[in-house]
């Protein structure tokens, strides 16, 4: 098995996709997306599985990515906020 870093970027038309495909993501996560530049790709340094409890008390299994932010910190962020951007930096 080979391991490596892959890259992601904030989803295009993020708010529309959240409403259509990921309604369990709260407004808080939309605010978190502001820590990232929409025109930039970010390396995923680690992945973890998490369970969210939605507003209707439904359990939702998802993943979080550990990525660097624009203010030089690291943040665990829901994978649904991102789209795949490749295996190498462009």
Buried (B, 14 or more C-beta within 10 A) or exposed (E): EEEEEBBBBBBEEBEEBBEEEBEBBBEEBEEBBEBBEEEEBBBBEEEEEEEBEEEEEEEEEBEBBBBBBEEEEEBBBBBBBBBEBEEEEE
